[in-house]
Amino acid sequence: MSKLLVVSENQTRKQNLEIILSFLGEQFFSCGYTDCVATIAESGDWGAILLDGEVPEIAEDIIEKYPDSPFINIGFQLSGDREFKNLIGSLYEPITYPNLSELLKLSNEYHTANRPLSSLMTGKTKLFRSLVGNSHGITDVRELIEQVAPVEANVLILGESGTGKEVVARNIHYMSKRQKGPFVPVNCGAIPGDLLESELFGHEKGAFTGAISARKGRFELAEGGTLFLDEIGDMPLQMQVKLLRVLQERIFERVGGAKTLRCDVRIIAATHRNLEEMILKGRFREDLYYRLNVFPIETPALRDRAQDIPLLLQELVTRLENNKQSPVKFTQTAMGSLMRHSWPGNVRELSNLVERLSILHPLQVIDLKHLPHKYQFDDNGTQFPESDNTEKEQQERDAINAMFKFEGASPPASDTDLQSVDASLPSDGVNLKEYLSDLEINLIKQALEQQDWVVARAADQLGMRRTTLVEKMRKYEIVRLEKADGQ
């Protein structure tokens, strides 16, 4: 996570920015104009510098002095006499999350565009994407990949489902001498046993009913590259014998064919099963196991490297942005809660959750209350009761309402708004669609007001799912706004 610097002599404005950045979980430092030159010089790798432009002349001198650092102007209009390539944009109060998020994204893009060519040539960032983290487990995996990639040894990747075994295999391929060749994955557990032989070795025309033409198998398609056999533990015994022959002799025949074909393919296998136990039960061949297990790599479960979750969230959100999907941001409270979950689905489960939240809450800050109930934990690792509304949750909900103003939000509901819609049919008719929409809006507002805007309880009162209520609130732009003093 890149560091941010807040430069301002206005204590109120500086404190407000610090509250917002702290709430977003950003790493930041702050200082005044007198100390900023020394502070910037001490660490030149600032992700962005949020500069209060209250004194435009001084602000412009600072921006001009550090062309390698991206600046965001806060609160004031600069003189306009000079142009700066490193001035990313300006934020004006009230500061909204979408605007701040967009400028931070542009700051990252500025760093990427101005990165020295030598740093782009290392290839480490590209090759190790999706294997982010600083835990011992994932660090060991990266080191093992570097060691085994240049050689031709068979690799067996072990680990629970969803831990990224195919990602490890792809990294090995792209760091190997075979990187220009194809990477061909096969899920042995997803293909029926009677079709797996044809899938791997291909078949000749007329080899079986439905074989109307000859077809190459995965071994031929992977020629000169890497064949990734996922879930090798689900391969039938009769196929294990044929695979062993290919590993030993590097030859095979298509189904229904007599011609022997040679192959130049590197084999990487993976499984979530305990193959040694399967050998004892007679369900996996011991000789095949030792052929595959030349260089084992074990991918750690996500629960064993919970400290990596903030970096994984950043990686997954960046992936959403690259795919033109709506990104989200996580508060520290939400991140802490996710780090206490057991993650039986591992990184795949985390990825699915982030995508789901980006659909339900696009361009928003994800707090504890936005997480599905099974991901909500307190500081002691105890799961909250489904209807619990803790004091901390209430405080952070109020903080969101205070700091982030949603454009187009409907005004606070008045007493008149919350009255029941007249059910009598006017003599000149009625627009039924608008009538039902008004009725629905009023009932939703009433439920939210009665339940102190706790969405889960309001959804129960309305007899609908929480996610359904959230979608309707977004559709009708129903947002809780603070009432003015005295009202």
KOLLUM-746107 format. One line per 10 residues: their letters; for each residue x, y, z of C-alpha. Coordinates in pm, 1 decimal, m for minus. Example, Ala and Ser with C-alpha at 12.3 -4.5 7.8 and 13.67 -1.06 7.14 Angstrom:
<recs>
as = 1230.0 m450.0 780.0; 1367.0 m106.0 714.0
</recs>
This chain:
<recs>
mskllvvsen = 0.0 0.0 0.0; 153.2 335.1 m102.6; 198.3 617.4 149.2; 4.6 942.6 125.4; 116.6 1282.9 255.5; m122.2 1556.2 372.3; 28.0 1907.8 364.8; m179.2 2184.5 523.6; m151.6 2473.0 769.9; m528.3 2461.8 832.4
qtrkqnleii = m568.8 2233.0 1133.0; m940.2 2173.8 1077.1; m895.2 2078.7 712.9; m594.4 1861.4 797.7; m785.2 1677.6 1071.0; m1081.3 1617.5 839.7; m852.4 1466.0 574.8; m680.2 1251.9 838.2; m1016.3 1118.1 957.0; m1122.3 1026.5 603.6
lsflgeqffs = m791.2 860.3 511.7; m777.5 673.2 841.9; m1132.0 553.5 791.7; m1039.9 427.7 444.5; m743.2 235.5 583.7; m484.5 438.1 389.2; m130.3 477.4 522.1; m64.0 850.3 551.7; 147.3 1119.1 716.1; 77.3 1488.7 763.9
cgytdcvati = 277.9 1805.5 806.5; 266.7 2180.4 750.5; 423.9 2391.3 477.7; 737.9 2457.2 682.2; 818.5 2086.9 720.6; 690.2 1953.9 389.3; 1009.4 1998.8 184.4; 1212.9 1792.0 429.5; 932.8 1536.3 466.3; 892.8 1488.6 90.6
aesgdwgail = 1268.5 1459.2 45.1; 1303.0 1193.9 318.1; 1082.8 952.8 123.9; 1043.5 1024.9 m245.5; 805.1 735.4 m313.1; 481.4 900.4 m200.0; 172.3 749.1 m359.9; 18.5 1097.2 m366.6; 66.2 1428.9 m188.4; m258.5 1600.2 m85.4
ldgevpeiae = m158.2 1966.8 m83.0; m371.4 2240.9 68.2; m352.7 2519.8 m188.8; m451.3 2796.1 50.8; m129.9 2979.2 m40.8; m118.8 2922.3 m419.4; 229.7 3063.1 m476.9; 391.6 2835.5 m218.7; 182.6 2537.2 m331.2; 290.8 2582.9 m693.5
diiekypdsp = 657.3 2607.2 m594.0; 629.8 2277.4 m406.4; 455.8 2102.6 m697.2; 719.5 2227.6 m938.8; 1007.2 2121.4 m709.3; 903.7 1751.6 m707.1; 799.9 1650.4 m1061.2; 821.3 1276.3 m982.3; 550.0 1294.9 m717.0; 178.2 1324.2 m805.1
finigfqlsg = m2.2 1609.0 m626.2; m371.1 1657.4 m544.7; m478.9 2015.3 m471.2; m718.4 2044.9 m177.2; m969.0 2320.7 m133.6; m843.1 2619.4 m335.1; m802.3 2741.5 m689.8; m437.7 2771.9 m794.3; m322.6 3077.1 m988.1; m319.4 2900.7 m1324.5
drefknligs = m2.3 3078.9 m1435.2; 192.8 2753.5 m1453.6; 111.8 2408.4 m1589.1; 212.8 2095.2 m1400.4; 210.4 1743.5 m1542.2; 224.3 1604.5 m1188.0; m84.9 1793.9 m1066.8; m340.5 1513.9 m1088.5; m645.8 1720.6 m997.8; m827.9 1916.5 m727.9
lyepitypnl = m1068.4 1824.1 m449.9; m1318.4 2073.0 m312.5; m1519.7 2041.3 5.5; m1726.5 1847.8 83.8; m1481.7 1574.2 m17.9; m1662.6 1268.0 m153.8; m1530.9 915.0 m168.1; m1579.2 868.9 m548.2; m1380.7 1186.7 m624.1; m1100.6 1100.9 m381.1
sellklsney = m1085.9 741.6 m506.0; m1062.3 854.0 m869.3; m774.8 1094.4 m799.0; m582.8 830.1 m601.3; m629.4 594.5 m894.3; m494.2 859.3 m1132.7; m197.1 904.0 m898.5; m117.6 533.6 m927.7; m141.8 559.8 m1305.6; 98.0 857.0 m1296.8
htanrplssl = 353.1 645.5 m1109.2; 312.7 363.2 m1361.4; 350.7 593.4 m1661.2; 665.3 754.1 m1517.7; 828.8 439.7 m1380.2; 1188.0 390.5 m1507.2; 1221.2 137.0 m1788.2; 1461.0 m77.4 m1582.1; 1192.8 m138.4 m1318.9; 949.3 m253.7 m1586.1
mtgktklfrs = 1195.2 m508.1 m1722.0; 1231.8 m715.5 m1405.8; 909.5 m906.8 m1469.0; 861.0 m994.7 m1101.3; 542.4 m792.8 m1057.4; 383.4 m942.7 m1366.3; 484.5 m1298.7 m1289.5; 386.7 m1294.1 m924.9; 52.9 m1119.5 m961.9; m219.2 m1287.4 m752.9
lvgnshgitd = 52.2 m1428.8 m523.7; 67.6 m1115.1 m312.6; 144.8 m1117.3 57.1; 425.3 m1098.8 309.1; 348.2 m1410.2 513.5; 608.1 m1686.2 536.7; 383.5 m1931.6 352.1; 335.0 m1725.7 36.3; 695.0 m1597.3 44.4; 816.9 m1958.6 45.9
vrelieqvap = 590.4 m2038.7 m251.1; 736.5 m1751.6 m454.1; 1090.7 m1865.1 m374.6; 1012.5 m2225.4 m475.2; 863.9 m2103.9 m804.6; 1184.0 m1915.2 m883.2; 1392.4 m2223.5 m804.7; 1198.4 m2479.4 m1007.4; 1084.6 m2270.9 m1306.1; 1416.1 m2278.8 m1500.4
veanvlilge = 1452.6 m2659.8 m1478.9; 1240.6 m2931.7 m1640.8; 1140.1 m3118.8 m1323.7; 780.9 m3232.2 m1276.7; 601.0 m3027.7 m1011.3; 321.7 m3138.4 m776.5; 122.1 m2850.0 m624.5; m64.9 m2938.3 m305.7; m321.5 m2735.0 m116.4; m688.5 m2682.6 m41.7
sgtgkevvar = m934.6 m2580.9 m310.6; m921.9 m2208.6 m387.1; m564.2 m2148.5 m267.5; m436.8 m2058.2 m615.1; m273.6 m2378.3 m738.6; m333.1 m2289.5 m1103.8; m185.1 m1943.7 m1042.6; 131.4 m2112.7 m913.9; 140.5 m2337.0 m1221.5; 102.8 m2040.3 m1457.9
nihymskrqk = 384.2 m1854.3 m1281.9; 613.0 m2156.9 m1318.6; 531.0 m2173.5 m1689.7; 584.0 m1802.0 m1756.0; 917.1 m1803.4 m1571.0; 1041.5 m2114.3 m1752.8; 1216.2 m2163.2 m2086.3; 879.4 m2281.2 m2220.5; 709.4 m1944.6 m2167.3; 662.2 m1893.2 m2542.9
gpfvpvncga = 487.3 m2229.7 m2568.2; 123.9 m2296.7 m2471.5; m4.8 m2341.2 m2117.7; m283.7 m2601.8 m2133.0; m490.3 m2670.3 m1818.2; m701.9 m2983.6 m1770.2; m930.8 m3044.2 m1471.6; m918.9 m3420.8 m1429.1; m1204.7 m3412.3 m1180.4; m1442.5 m3233.5 m1417.4
ipgdllesel = m1412.9 m3482.4 m1705.9; m1584.2 m3825.6 m1687.0; m1334.1 m4110.3 m1664.0; m1441.2 m4269.8 m1993.0; m1377.6 m3940.9 m2178.7; m1054.6 m3840.7 m2006.1; m831.8 m4058.0 m2227.4; m969.5 m3894.8 m2542.9; m936.1 m3552.3 m2383.8; m569.1 m3605.6 m2298.2
fghekgaftg = m446.6 m3810.8 m2594.3; m698.1 m3725.7 m2868.2; m877.5 m3972.4 m3094.1; m893.7 m4084.8 m3455.5; m1201.1 m4063.5 m3675.0; m1442.3 m4348.2 m3594.4; m1264.7 m4443.0 m3270.5; m1601.9 m4444.3 m3092.0; m1961.1 m4338.8 m3149.3; m1967.5 m3966.2 m3219.9
aisarkgrfe = m1601.1 m3944.3 m3327.9; m1684.7 m3802.9 m3671.9; m1334.8 m3660.3 m3721.6; m985.3 m3690.8 m3578.7; m909.4 m3466.4 m3281.0; m589.6 m3363.7 m3107.9; m563.9 m3418.3 m2733.1; m424.9 m3188.3 m2467.2; m78.7 m3344.9 m2487.8; m51.5 m3247.5 m2854.1
laeggtlfld = m196.8 m2902.4 m2790.0; 62.5 m2844.2 m2515.1; 359.2 m2945.1 m2736.4; 660.3 m2731.4 m2647.2; 479.8 m2587.2 m2345.2; 325.6 m2692.0 m2014.4; 35.7 m2928.6 m1941.4; m133.5 m2855.3 m1609.2; m322.2 m3155.5 m1469.4; m547.3 m3011.9 m1201.0
eigdmplqmq = m713.8 m3243.3 m945.1; m488.2 m3532.0 m1041.9; m619.9 m3719.7 m737.2; m954.5 m3763.1 m915.2; m797.8 m3942.4 m1213.9; m923.5 m4305.2 m1253.2; m668.4 m4584.1 m1192.4; m673.6 m4706.8 m1552.7; m583.5 m4356.5 m1671.2; m306.9 m4331.7 m1412.6
vkllrvlqer = m133.5 m4626.3 m1580.8; m143.9 m4455.9 m1920.7; m23.2 m4125.9 m1779.5; 268.7 m4302.0 m1610.8; 376.8 m4441.9 m1946.6; 378.8 m4093.9 m2100.3; 586.1 m3958.8 m1812.9; 837.9 m4240.8 m1843.2; 868.4 m4282.8 m2220.1; 729.7 m3953.0 m2357.5
ifervggakt = 515.9 m4140.5 m2612.6; 141.3 m4207.8 m2653.2; m122.1 m4308.3 m2909.7; m452.7 m4144.3 m2987.1; m765.8 m4338.8 m2898.0; m839.0 m4569.1 m3192.2; m499.3 m4500.2 m3350.9; m192.9 m4718.0 m3401.7; 63.9 m4446.9 m3468.6; 293.8 m4370.0 m3176.3
lrcdvriiaa = 338.4 m3998.2 m3113.0; 622.1 m3837.0 m2920.7; 561.3 m3540.6 m2692.2; 773.4 m3260.3 m2553.1; 561.7 m3137.0 m2264.6; 634.0 m3033.2 m1908.2; 388.7 m3177.2 m1656.0; 263.5 m2980.1 m1357.6; 1.1 m3156.6 m1146.1; m211.2 m3033.4 m857.6
thrnleemil = m454.6 m3178.9 m605.7; m632.9 m3093.0 m283.5; m637.0 m3459.4 m180.0; m389.2 m3646.1 42.1; m226.9 m3871.6 m218.6; m28.4 m4070.3 39.2; m351.6 m4175.4 209.9; m501.0 m4262.1 m129.4; m198.9 m4483.7 m202.4; m259.8 m4679.3 119.4
kgrfredlyy = m624.3 m4728.1 18.2; m526.2 m4843.3 m332.0; m683.5 m4543.0 m506.3; m364.2 m4384.0 m639.7; m57.2 m4547.4 m789.7; 256.8 m4512.8 m581.4; 486.5 m4515.5 m885.7; 289.7 m4231.6 m1046.7; 301.4 m4035.7 m721.4; 681.2 m4045.7 m711.3
rlnvfpietp = 700.7 m3951.9 m1081.6; 488.6 m3644.6 m1018.7; 624.1 m3551.5 m677.2; 973.5 m3457.1 m793.6; 933.2 m3100.0 m667.3; 633.8 m3045.1 m434.0; 494.5 m2697.6 m361.8; 229.3 m2653.4 m94.2; 0.8 m2352.0 m121.0; m104.0 m2217.9 221.8
alrdraqdip = m467.5 m2184.4 321.7; m592.2 m1826.0 352.3; m674.0 m1872.4 723.2; m303.5 m1943.6 782.0; m198.1 m1614.9 621.2; m472.4 m1377.6 732.4; m215.4 m1095.4 749.2; m209.2 m1099.2 367.1; m581.1 m1020.1 333.9; m538.8 m636.3 307.9
lllqelvtrl = m290.4 m682.2 20.7; m515.5 m940.5 m144.2; m811.4 m701.3 m121.4; m603.3 m431.5 m288.0; m505.3 m675.2 m564.5; m865.1 m788.8 m620.5; m999.7 m430.7 m628.7; m727.7 m334.3 m879.6; m834.9 m629.4 m1092.6; m1194.9 m500.7 m1087.1
ennkqspvkf = m1075.8 m157.7 m1200.9; m874.2 m311.1 m1484.3; m1185.9 m501.1 m1594.1; m1385.8 m174.3 m1598.3; m1596.5 m287.1 m1301.7; m1697.3 m59.9 m1013.9; m1429.3 m76.1 m742.4; m1494.7 m57.8 m370.2; m1291.1 44.5 m66.3; m1272.2 m133.1 269.5
tqtamgslmr = m1261.0 31.5 610.0; m1012.1 m94.6 866.7; m1298.9 m239.8 1070.0; m1423.2 m439.5 770.7; m1070.7 m559.6 691.6; m1017.6 m664.9 1052.5; m1341.3 m861.9 1047.9; m1244.8 m1039.0 723.6; m910.3 m1133.0 876.3; m1094.3 m1321.7 1153.3
hswpgnvrel = m1302.4 m1535.6 915.4; m1191.9 m1898.4 863.6; m1214.9 m1883.8 478.3; m1301.1 m2245.4 389.4; m1306.4 m2137.8 22.0; m970.2 m1959.9 55.0; m869.3 m1690.9 m197.6; m1145.8 m1796.3 m438.8; m1404.2 m1723.7 m167.8; m1244.7 m1383.8 m99.1
snlverlsil = m1243.4 m1300.1 m470.9; m1611.2 m1391.3 m504.9; m1697.5 m1178.7 m200.6; m1519.8 m871.4 m340.3; m1698.2 m909.4 m673.6; m2033.3 m949.4 m498.3; m1974.6 m636.6 m287.1; m1874.4 m437.9 m596.1; m2212.3 m525.3 m749.0; m2414.7 m446.8 m435.7
hplqvidlkh = m2219.9 m134.0 m335.8; m2041.8 9.1 m642.8; m1793.1 290.4 m573.7; m1873.0 281.7 m202.8; m1682.9 228.9 120.8; m1740.6 m122.3 253.9; m1791.4 m117.9 628.6; m1868.7 m399.7 872.4; m2243.0 m361.6 819.7; m2205.8 m413.1 442.7
lphkyqfddn = m2045.9 m755.5 487.4; m2266.4 m1065.5 482.6; m2340.5 m1182.2 836.3; m2100.8 m1477.8 831.9; m1808.4 m1237.2 776.2; m1894.9 m1007.1 1068.9; m1665.6 m1055.0 1371.7; m1573.1 m839.1 1670.1; m1219.6 m766.5 1787.4; m1213.1 m1091.7 1986.5
gtqfpesdnt = m1300.0 m1304.2 1684.6; m1658.6 m1365.6 1800.3; m1925.4 m1354.9 1531.1; m2189.9 m1088.9 1582.4; m2549.5 m1201.7 1632.3; m2741.8 m1144.2 1312.5; m2949.8 m857.1 1453.5; m2674.1 m707.0 1668.1; m2605.3 m337.8 1622.9; m2285.1 m263.6 1815.0
ekeqqerdai = m2182.8 79.3 1931.8; m1873.6 70.3 1706.0; m2090.3 m15.6 1405.1; m2320.0 276.7 1486.6; m2026.6 517.3 1516.7; m1877.4 414.6 1185.2; m2216.1 431.2 1013.3; m2253.0 789.3 1138.6; m1900.4 864.3 1018.9; m1986.8 747.4 668.8
namfkfegas = m2296.6 966.2 660.6; m2093.7 1264.0 782.7; m1794.4 1224.2 550.5; m1939.5 1094.8 225.6; m2217.9 1285.8 55.8; m2397.5 1081.4 m207.8; m2492.2 1271.4 m517.6; m2858.9 1267.4 m610.0; m2966.4 1147.0 m266.4; m3329.1 1204.1 m177.1
ppasdtdlqs = m3401.1 1462.4 96.3; m3480.4 1349.7 452.0; m3825.3 1203.7 486.1; m4075.8 1447.5 629.0; m4375.0 1354.2 840.9; m4594.1 1404.3 536.0; m4375.2 1172.9 328.2; m4420.5 889.9 580.2; m4798.6 901.5 577.5; m4979.4 620.3 407.2
vdaslpsdgv = m5063.4 664.4 41.0; m5432.3 729.6 m19.1; m5586.8 398.2 m129.9; m5899.7 545.2 m295.2; m5911.3 545.7 m676.2; m5949.7 899.5 m821.6; m6229.3 951.1 m1072.3; m5980.7 1045.0 m1344.5; m5771.1 729.8 m1287.6; m5418.9 677.3 m1158.9
nlkeylsdle = m5071.0 582.9 m1286.1; m5049.1 247.5 m1110.1; m4673.7 209.8 m1160.4; m4597.0 547.5 m999.3; m4854.9 480.7 m726.8; m4693.2 149.5 m629.5; m4345.7 301.9 m641.1; m4454.2 582.8 m405.9; m4611.6 328.2 m175.1; m4297.5 115.4 m173.6
inlikqaleq = m4072.8 416.1 m106.2; m4286.8 532.0 183.9; m4301.3 188.0 344.7; m3923.9 142.3 309.3; m3859.9 484.0 467.1; m4095.5 404.5 752.4; m3925.4 72.7 822.3; m3581.1 230.4 814.4; m3686.9 514.2 1046.2; m3850.8 272.3 1292.1
qdwvvaraad = m3540.1 50.0 1295.0; m3296.7 343.0 1329.5; m3170.4 276.3 975.5; m3039.3 m71.7 1058.4; m3098.2 m231.1 718.4; m3107.5 m593.2 839.4; m3388.0 m522.0 1089.5; m3580.8 m307.1 841.1; m3559.3 m590.1 586.0; m3701.9 m833.7 843.3
qlgmrrttlv = m3987.6 m595.0 916.8; m4064.4 m569.2 544.4; m4036.8 m946.3 492.1; m3758.2 m926.4 234.3; m3391.2 m1016.6 203.1; m3136.3 m760.7 318.2; m2974.2 m752.4 m26.5; m3313.4 m688.2 m187.6; m3373.4 m392.0 42.6; m3026.0 m254.6 m33.9
ekmrkyeivr = m3099.3 m272.7 m408.5; m3431.5 m91.3 m361.0; m3262.0 178.9 m151.6; m3011.9 229.3 m432.2; m3287.0 226.5 m697.4; m3490.6 493.8 m516.9; m3179.0 680.4 m389.2; m3289.1 646.1 m26.8; m3004.8 768.0 195.2; m3010.6 874.6 555.6
lekadgq = m2914.8 1242.2 579.9; m2844.4 1434.8 896.8; m3121.5 1676.3 994.6; m3037.7 2036.5 1065.3; m3008.8 2151.0 1429.3; m3339.9 2231.9 1586.4; m3542.6 2007.9 1355.6
</recs>
